[in-house]
């Protein structure tokens, strides 16, 4: 399998993964397909990106005057309460 982006294409393979996010009260889990590139020189410097498969589950508000980007979770594959 390959990935295509602005820099061209690259070989990668897909694995199922669980991505977790937490706030003060809950842990939100998302089951996603993650594209993994093979190790190689300089690969560690390439940033990872969240895809629309995760971002579409949130409402986002950006206020550049306050330097803030805020998220409100609208849905998750699993939501677990954090024990106090």
C-alpha positions as CSV (number, residue, x, y, z in Angstrom):
1,X,0.0,0.0,0.0
2,X,1.2,3.5,-0.6
3,X,0.4,7.0,0.8
4,X,0.2,10.0,-1.4
5,X,0.8,13.6,-0.2
6,X,2.3,16.9,-1.2
7,X,5.8,15.5,-1.1
8,X,4.9,12.5,-3.4
9,X,4.1,9.0,-2.6
10,X,5.6,6.6,0.0
11,X,5.3,2.9,0.8
12,X,3.5,2.1,4.0
13,X,1.3,-0.5,5.6
14,X,-1.9,-0.2,7.5
15,X,-2.6,-1.4,11.0
16,X,-5.7,-1.0,13.2
17,X,-5.0,1.2,16.2
18,X,-6.7,2.8,19.1
19,X,-6.1,6.5,19.7
20,X,-6.9,7.9,23.2
21,X,-7.7,11.4,24.3
22,X,-8.5,12.5,27.8
23,X,-10.0,15.5,29.6
24,X,-10.5,16.0,33.3
25,X,-13.5,13.6,33.3
26,X,-13.4,11.1,30.4
27,X,-11.1,9.1,28.2
28,X,-12.3,9.1,24.6
29,X,-11.2,6.2,22.3
30,X,-11.2,5.9,18.5
31,X,-10.5,2.8,16.5
32,X,-8.7,3.9,13.3
33,X,-6.7,2.5,10.5
34,X,-3.2,3.9,10.9
35,X,-0.7,4.1,8.0
36,X,2.8,3.2,9.1
37,X,5.9,4.1,7.1
38,X,8.9,1.8,7.2
39,X,11.9,3.0,9.3
40,X,14.5,4.9,7.5
41,X,16.9,7.8,7.7
42,X,15.1,11.0,8.7
43,X,11.7,9.4,9.2
44,X,11.6,10.5,12.8
45,X,11.5,14.2,11.7
46,X,8.3,13.7,9.7
47,X,5.3,14.9,11.7
48,X,2.3,12.7,12.4
49,X,-1.2,14.0,11.4
50,X,-4.7,13.4,12.8
51,X,-7.0,12.6,10.0
52,X,-10.6,13.5,9.3
53,X,-11.6,10.1,10.7
54,X,-10.8,11.5,14.2
55,X,-11.3,15.3,13.6
56,X,-14.8,14.9,12.3
57,X,-15.9,13.6,15.8
58,X,-15.1,17.0,17.4
59,X,-16.4,20.6,17.3
60,X,-13.4,23.0,17.0
61,X,-13.2,26.7,17.8
62,X,-10.1,28.7,16.9
63,X,-9.5,32.1,18.5
64,X,-6.3,33.5,17.1
65,X,-6.6,36.7,19.3
66,X,-6.3,34.4,22.4
67,X,-4.0,31.9,20.8
68,X,-6.5,29.1,21.5
69,X,-7.8,26.1,19.6
70,X,-10.5,24.4,21.6
71,X,-12.2,21.0,21.0
72,X,-15.6,19.6,22.2
73,X,-16.1,15.9,21.7
74,X,-19.3,15.1,19.9
75,X,-18.8,11.3,19.6
76,X,-16.3,8.6,20.3
77,X,-16.1,4.9,19.7
78,X,-15.8,4.4,23.4
79,X,-16.1,6.9,26.3
80,X,-14.8,5.9,29.8
81,X,-15.1,7.9,33.0
82,X,-11.9,8.6,34.9
83,X,-12.0,7.5,38.5
84,X,-11.3,10.4,40.9
